[in-house]
Amino acid sequence: MSEAIFDPQESAGAFTARQNIRVEWGHCDPARIIYNPNYFRWMETGVHLLFGAAGINLEQLTREDHDFRAVPLVNTEAAFLAPARIGDFVTHTVWISRWGPKAFDIEHRFSIKDRLLVKATQVRVWARALPDDPDSLRSIPVPQNVRAALSDARTVTLRMTFEDHDKEENHG
């Protein structure tokens, strides 16, 4: 099988967020490669990273509107194309590839340089509870200001920091 290549132009024209992840011992399985559920955890983090980088704080919205249920996941697919190992630096790139009236698709790509590791898609909805039934969940139209903020064609990269490394530099 040939190696999959990450194409950064795939997200061109979309608001894109990136985070860098250093693969640690606890991320790996006995084969010393990333244990695949970690990708799903990082995807969840990436969704909040994407919205936050666009100025939309989902946590704050849920505190201010007790019926708002944020962006629940309704479907996901992932293809695991290549492994990453302890000590690797993985780039997670995330963007919205499709807007529907109430649902939207979020793309996730995990890569090391231009080598594509994982290609995943999530379908999420903008949701709230019915006012008289706090346990209910229904999708509602995505607000126009949210669509606009997440449609701005730019890329935001968050840099990771290593507290222990920083401490060594400051005290060494």
N, C-alpha and C positions, 0 to 999 in steps of 0.2 A: 504494500500500500504506500502511495506517495505521501509525503509530508504536507499537511494542510498549512496554507499561508494566510496570515492575518492581513486583511486589506483595510487600512484605516479610512479609505474613501467610502467604505460601506456605510459609514455614519455621516457622510458629507451632507450638509444641509439641515442637520438636526442638532439640537442642544445635546451635547455629549459630556459625560463625566467620566473621569478615570481615577482609579486608585491603584496604588502599588502595594503588593502584598508580599512579604518575605515568608517563604515556606519554612515553618518551624517543625520540630520533632512531633508535637501534638497534632499537627495537621495531617500526619501521614499514617498509613496502615502498615501491617507487617512487611509488605513488599517495598516499603520506603518510598511510596508515591502518595500524592494527596488522596486521602480518603474522600470519595466523591460527595458525601453529604456536606463537606465543607464548602464546596462550590455553591450549593443551594443556600447556605448561611451567608456567604459573601454576596450572593445575588440579592438577598433581602437587604443587607447593608447597602448594596449598590443602589437599590430603589430609593432608599431614604437619602443617600448621598446625592443622587440625581435631582430629586425634588428640592432638597436643601440648597444645593448649588444654584438652583433657579430661583431661590428666594421663597420657596413654599415649605413651611415647617409643618409637616403632617402631625407631629405630636402636639404642637400648639393649637392647630385647628381642632383636634379631638378634645382638647381641654376647654376650648372656647365654645364649642358646639357639641353638647353631650350626645346628640343623635348622629353625628358624623362618625363613620366607621373607616375612614381613610380609603386605602386602595387594596382591597382583598384580592388574593390570587385565586383565579378560577381555572387556570390551565397552565401547564408548563411542559416543555420539551427540552432535552439536552442531548447533545452528541459529544462524547468524550473521545477526542481525536489523538491526543498525545499526553504522556505523563509529565508531571513536574515533581521534583525531588527536594529533599531538605536542602535549604540554603539558596534555592532558586528565588529569583524576584519575578513575580507574576504581575502583569498589568491586567486589570479588570476594566473593561470599557463598557459603558451602558448608555442606551439612548432609546427614545420612543420611535418606533418605526411605522406605526399605524394608529390613527385616531378614528374611533367609531363614535357614535353619539354618546354612549355610556361606557364603552370598553376601549382599551388601548393595548397595543403590543409593546412590550419592552424587550429589547435585544441586549444580550450579554455576551461579551467575548472575553475569554481569558487567553493571554498569550505571553510568551517569553520572546521579546523582540518581535520578529515577524512570524514566529512559529505559533500557529493556532493550537491551543490545548483543548478548549471547550467552546462550543457554540450553543447558545441556549436562547429560548424565547419564552416569555411569560405573557399570559393574557390577564389583565387586571381590570377592575371596574372601580369607578368612583361610587361610593356607597354611603348609605345612612340607614338608620333604624326608623321605623314608623314612630311618630311621637307617642302613640298610646301602647306601643309594644317594644320596649327597649331590647328584647332579645331577637327582634326581626332584623333582616338585612335585605336591602333592595338597592339595585343600581339606579343611579340618577345621572342626568347629563353632566358631563365634565364642564366646570365653569370656563367661560371664555378666557378669563385672565390666567387660568392655569395652563390652558392650551397655548396661549401666547407666550408665556414664560418658558415653556418647554419646547417651543418651536423656533427659538432664536438660534441661528446657525453659528454656534461657537462651542469650544471645548474648554472644560475646566478640569485641571489635574490637581488632585490633592496629594501633597507630599507626605510620606510617612516619616515619623520620627522614631528614634530609638532612645528612650529615656536613659537606659543604662549607658549607652555609648555617649550621650550628651553629658551625663554625670562624669564619666571618665575624662572627657575633654576639659570639663570645667574644674576638676580637682586634680588633674594629672600634671 
